[in-house]
Structure formats: C-alpha cells, structure tokens
Amino acid sequence: MRKLIEVLEKYYLFFLFLILELIGFLMLVRYNTYHQISYLSWTSEITGGVNESFSDITEHLQLVEDNKVLAQENALLREQVKQAYLSTGKDFNPWVDTNYQQNYIYRTAKVINNELSKQDNYLMINKGKLAGIRAGMGVIDSRGVVGIVTDVSDHYAVVMSVLNSKFSLGVRLKNSEYFGMLNWDGKSPNYAILKDIQQFVEVQKGDSIETLGSSGIFPEGVFSGIVEDVVPIEESNTWKITIALSAHIQQAKHVYVMENVFEEEIQTLEDGLE
Amino acid sequence: MTFDIVKNIVRWILLMAVQILVLNNIYLGGVFNPYIYVLIILSLPIDMSALVVLLMGFFTGFILDIFSHTIGLHTMALTLVGFLRPQILAIVAPRDGYEFGSSVNVRDMGWSRYSVYALLLIFPHHLMLFAMEGFSSGLFGLAVQKTLLNTVLTFVLILLVQSFSPIKEKG
C-alpha cells in the first residue's frame, strides 16, 4: 500500500495526463458521430455571440458578390411569379391550383462562422430554436446544397456542411435519373465524390447532378453540381465521379433553412416500418 | 509578476482569436491548416508548475474545441503538449540551467535552442491532432501528410510571431 502511494506520488502527473487524455478521447468518440452532435447546446449561445460580432465586421467585404448572387436569384424567382406568365386559356390556372400543397417552408439565415480547414466542417447560422429551426432540417443557398442542421440553441444553429466526412447526400443524374450518394473526400472544398453509379450508365463531363429528395430533407431536384471527371473503379464495376459542387461553401453567406411540412408524417410512416 | 500574468492572458486571448476567427476560417489548399495557438502553451513562464501547464493545455484545448465543433480533438492534442513541455524544456536547458527571470522565447533562448524546443512540441501536437481527426473520419494517409506539412508551417508562423513580438522584456 505504501509502495502504491509512493508510485502515485512520483508519477501522479503522468497518471493525470493519462486520465485527461482518456477524457478527451471519450469526448471525441461520444460527441463526434453523426447526429449525436446535439451536445452542449449552451456553448452555441456563447460561441454564436462571438462569431456573430466578428461576422458583422467582416461581412461588408463580401457585399458586392453577395448582391450579385441575390440579384440573380431574384431574377430567377421573378420569372416564376404569376406576372411572368401570359394566360392563354381560361381552363387551367396554375396559381390557384388545389392539386398543390406547400411542402417546404423556407427561412432565411446568415452564416456567421464557416469552417473549411478540417475533415469534418461545420457552419454556424444566426437563427435557432426560437426562429423555428430544428435539427435535421436541410440548408441550401441560392446556388445549391450547403448542409444539414445538427444542433440548435435558442438563437443559433450548427450546420453540418457538405464538406464533412459524415455528410452524405442522395443525388441523381439529371438526364438519366440514376442515383447515388454524394460524399466529400476531404480534399478540395469545391469537389465531392459520387461512387454508386454503375458503369453501364453513360456519364459525361458537364452533366448536371440534382438532389434525389428521398429523405424529405431536401426537395427533389435542387441543382447540386456538375460532373467534372469520370473514372471507372475496376473492382466494383461503378464510376468514381468527381462533382464540382454548385454551392460555394466557402462563400456561403445568405442561406435558406428548409422545413418539410410533412416531416412528421414521413417520420411516423418510417417508424411504423421498423 | 502582475505584468507577467497580464501578458499571458493577453497572449491567450490574441492567439485564440487569431486561431478561431482567422486561421480556422480560411481555406489554404486543403492540406494547410496551421495551429498557431500551440504558442500559448509554448510561451508559458519557465517556472510554472508542471501540473498547471498540463491543466492549462487541457482547458485551452477544450475551449478551442467548443469553438471549432471538434469536442475532444484539440483537448487531446494540447494536453499532450502540456504534459511534454516540462520534459522538453529540461532537455533543451543550457548546461547551467535557465537564468533567473528568462522567458521561453527566441530572444532569451537563441534561435537554435528555441527551434529544437518548438519543433519537439509542435510535431507531437500535430501528429495527435491529425491522427485523431483521421481516426474519426478514416483518412490516415492524409493525416501523415498534413502532420509533416503543418508542423513546418506552424513552426514558421511561430518564429514570425516571435520576431515581431511587440512586448519588450522588463529590465
């Protein structure tokens, strides 16, 4: 017993070091798996405050580009409003059509912190629980898919970026409708990899990729990128397709958080299956 | 003494701010991510007790983790630095020990001695950091590459900061 105490006295620093490393490792394992990031929501309030005040200072540097992107999107949306259509017959009026029901609610938010340098990157946005944001909602900007909300505090939300090794997105080729999962390979923030398309499918550089919409997080058909490079994977008989992402994550500033109105219904149905 | 404490707190805040608000947010070719906040532990006073240095490493890493959504990652890496620092400091010590009142910087230790000291601490930190990052995402080849590249990058940045350091030693 005395021997033990002597050893402890002599090496207590080393034991403390091991204990602290173990705590670190357990935290790493516990808090960094997909959808378990609902950790320490209170910290988001603090870090959100710091990030937001810094973002307020730096956002002016990007205003010209931001305006251009938003103006382009406005033009696109104006094309779709009622006034842009000429009524050519009185039998059919697409704007008072009871066949359609709103599926997604869009909420605007501002990116206040945007990581790029890691394998698992996250963004922080300035809207949270009080604004109706919940974990699991999809986030897009005017150019494409940005990520999925993983954690919300009262005023802020953490978004798992497309540039995250745990993120995967169901996408399909626009012209042929073959689909697969899009993942980030951890290299360039402009490209992601699509591996599930079989080699009998013809894929060409420049083909468009859009969301599949099967999970109900993103609507069907959101433009997400362009085929940049196609290489066959010999062992698996599929293509390794490099996709140039349409959303420039490193520039994402004004984003939309999408709430699926039927989320609960889908969830109930899926729970019933299990 | 009071000046020393204030100096360390100011350094802590400045380096954390640079790391969180600038270095974590810029994209430098995918593999370059310097972690200059290691300098916080590197620059602590020589006579600070090993226990305090170890705990400083743990908590500083944890706070950085909260800001960068990597709970546990920087905690592990910086705890390692906190544990190793007293040992490395002893290894690079001059034959007759450190002069009273000298600090851990290039000016007091000389380029060569400080370089050995800094590299011996930056390398384990980066190795731990990128290996653990690779562990959670399954990319080990990239981890080795990143460790080597960024050890050099962080080291150069730290030397730069040292050579421009505005804080003068009191006489």
Chai-1 contact restraints between the chains, C-beta under 6 A:
chainA,res_idxA,chainB,res_idxB,connection_type,confidence,min_distance_angstrom,max_distance_angstrom,comment,restraint_id
A,L13,B,A50,contact,1.0,0.0,6.0,A-B,restraint_1
A,F17,B,F83,contact,1.0,0.0,6.0,A-B,restraint_2
A,L20,B,F58,contact,1.0,0.0,6.0,A-B,restraint_3
A,L20,B,T79,contact,1.0,0.0,6.0,A-B,restraint_4
A,E21,B,M76,contact,1.0,0.0,6.0,A-B,restraint_5
A,E21,B,T79,contact,1.0,0.0,6.0,A-B,restraint_6
A,G24,B,G72,contact,1.0,0.0,6.0,A-B,restraint_7
A,G24,B,T75,contact,1.0,0.0,6.0,A-B,restraint_8
A,G24,B,M76,contact,1.0,0.0,6.0,A-B,restraint_9
A,M27,B,I71,contact,1.0,0.0,6.0,A-B,restraint_10
A,M27,B,G72,contact,1.0,0.0,6.0,A-B,restraint_11
A,L28,B,G72,contact,1.0,0.0,6.0,A-B,restraint_12
A,L28,B,L73,contact,1.0,0.0,6.0,A-B,restraint_13
A,Y31,B,I71,contact,1.0,0.0,6.0,A-B,restraint_14
A,N32,B,S136,contact,1.0,0.0,6.0,A-B,restraint_15
A,T43,B,I66,contact,1.0,0.0,6.0,A-B,restraint_16
A,T47,B,F67,contact,1.0,0.0,6.0,A-B,restraint_17
A,F54,B,L21,contact,1.0,0.0,6.0,A-B,restraint_18
A,E115,B,N24,contact,1.0,0.0,6.0,A-B,restraint_19
A,L116,B,Y27,contact,1.0,0.0,6.0,A-B,restraint_20
A,S117,B,N24,contact,1.0,0.0,6.0,A-B,restraint_21
A,S117,B,N33,contact,1.0,0.0,6.0,A-B,restraint_22
A,Q119,B,E133,contact,1.0,0.0,6.0,A-B,restraint_23
A,Q119,B,S137,contact,1.0,0.0,6.0,A-B,restraint_24
A,Y122,B,H69,contact,1.0,0.0,6.0,A-B,restraint_25
A,S165,B,S137,contact,1.0,0.0,6.0,A-B,restraint_26
A,G186,B,L139,contact,1.0,0.0,6.0,A-B,restraint_27
A,K187,B,G30,contact,1.0,0.0,6.0,A-B,restraint_28
A,S188,B,G30,contact,1.0,0.0,6.0,A-B,restraint_29
A,P189,B,Y27,contact,1.0,0.0,6.0,A-B,restraint_30
A,Q250,B,Y27,contact,1.0,0.0,6.0,A-B,restraint_31
